[in-house]
Amino acid sequence: MSPTAPLLLAALLSVDASLELHTPSPNLAELRLCFRGNGQQVRFELETQAGSNRSRQAGELRAGVQAQCPTLKRMTLRTEQRLESRLRWWVDGIEQPPLIRQLEGAP
């Protein structure tokens, strides 16, 4: 096996998770969760908190070459309110490092 073969194999087997949190307009937050891979089974748990409001979403999918986006949320973000999203996720049963994103409302 060549020295680069393990790196190529790891790249082929990896899954890319994208957790984006941004404000498309004042007082509006948008959350988008997407996965891309090569046929791996992905399980996820997404928790979002804005002030005292909390929402949770969980699901499973098979990651493909085309991005799959199981979550697209738009939320009102009050002045100076903090929004935080935490993603726990597993690829073929193996837990991956969590992703955490935060956003502050306009003052």
C-alpha positions as CSV (number, residue, x, y, z in Angstrom):
1,M,0.0,0.0,0.0
2,S,1.3,3.4,-0.9
3,P,2.0,6.0,1.8
4,T,-0.9,8.2,0.5
5,A,-3.5,5.3,0.4
6,P,-4.7,5.7,4.0
7,L,-5.2,9.4,3.4
8,L,-7.2,8.8,0.3
9,L,-9.3,6.2,2.0
10,A,-10.0,8.5,4.9
11,A,-11.0,11.3,2.5
12,L,-13.4,8.9,0.7
13,L,-15.0,7.7,3.9
14,S,-15.4,11.1,5.5
15,V,-18.7,13.0,5.9
16,D,-18.8,16.8,5.8
17,A,-21.3,18.4,8.2
18,S,-22.2,22.1,7.7
19,L,-24.0,24.0,10.4
20,E,-24.6,27.6,9.3
21,L,-26.2,30.3,11.4
22,H,-26.6,33.8,10.0
23,T,-28.9,36.8,9.8
24,P,-30.3,37.4,6.3
25,S,-32.0,40.6,7.6
26,P,-32.4,42.5,10.9
27,N,-34.0,40.5,13.6
28,L,-34.2,37.3,11.5
29,A,-31.9,34.3,12.0
30,E,-31.5,31.4,9.6
31,L,-30.2,28.0,10.6
32,R,-29.1,25.5,7.9
33,L,-27.8,22.0,8.6
34,C,-26.4,19.9,5.7
35,F,-24.4,16.7,5.3
36,R,-22.4,15.4,2.3
37,G,-20.6,12.1,2.0
38,N,-20.3,8.8,0.1
39,G,-23.2,6.7,1.3
40,Q,-22.5,6.7,5.1
41,Q,-25.3,6.5,7.6
42,V,-25.6,9.7,9.6
43,R,-27.6,10.2,12.8
44,F,-27.9,13.7,14.3
45,E,-29.4,15.6,17.3
46,L,-29.7,19.4,16.9
47,E,-30.6,21.6,19.8
48,T,-31.2,25.3,19.3
49,Q,-31.8,27.8,22.1
50,A,-32.8,31.5,21.8
51,G,-33.5,33.1,25.2
52,S,-35.8,30.7,27.1
53,N,-37.0,29.1,23.8
54,R,-35.5,25.7,23.0
55,S,-36.1,23.4,20.1
56,R,-34.7,19.9,19.3
57,Q,-34.6,17.9,16.1
58,A,-33.2,14.5,15.5
59,G,-33.0,12.3,12.4
60,E,-31.1,9.9,10.3
61,L,-30.0,10.0,6.6
62,R,-27.6,8.5,4.2
63,A,-25.0,11.1,3.2
64,G,-24.6,11.4,-0.5
65,V,-22.4,13.3,-2.9
66,Q,-25.2,15.9,-3.2
67,A,-25.6,17.9,0.0
68,Q,-28.7,16.8,2.0
69,C,-30.1,19.6,4.3
70,P,-32.6,18.1,6.8
71,T,-32.9,21.5,8.6
72,L,-33.6,25.0,7.3
73,K,-35.2,27.2,10.0
74,R,-35.9,30.9,10.1
75,M,-36.5,32.4,13.5
76,T,-37.2,35.9,14.8
77,L,-34.2,37.1,16.9
78,R,-35.0,39.8,19.4
79,T,-32.7,42.7,20.1
80,E,-29.6,41.6,22.0
81,Q,-30.9,38.0,22.1
82,R,-28.3,35.2,21.8
83,L,-29.0,32.2,19.6
84,E,-27.0,29.0,20.1
85,S,-27.2,25.7,18.1
86,R,-25.4,22.5,19.1
87,L,-25.1,19.5,16.8
88,R,-24.3,16.0,18.1
89,W,-23.8,13.6,15.2
90,W,-22.7,10.1,14.4
91,V,-21.3,8.5,11.2
92,D,-21.9,4.8,10.8
93,G,-22.4,4.7,14.6
94,I,-19.2,6.6,15.5
95,E,-19.7,9.9,17.3
96,Q,-18.1,12.9,15.7
97,P,-16.9,16.1,17.3
98,P,-19.9,18.4,18.1
99,L,-20.5,21.6,16.2
100,I,-21.6,24.7,18.1
101,R,-22.6,28.0,16.5
102,Q,-23.7,31.2,18.2
103,L,-25.3,34.4,17.0
104,E,-26.0,37.7,18.8
105,G,-29.0,39.8,17.9
106,A,-28.5,43.4,16.9
107,P,-28.2,45.9,19.8
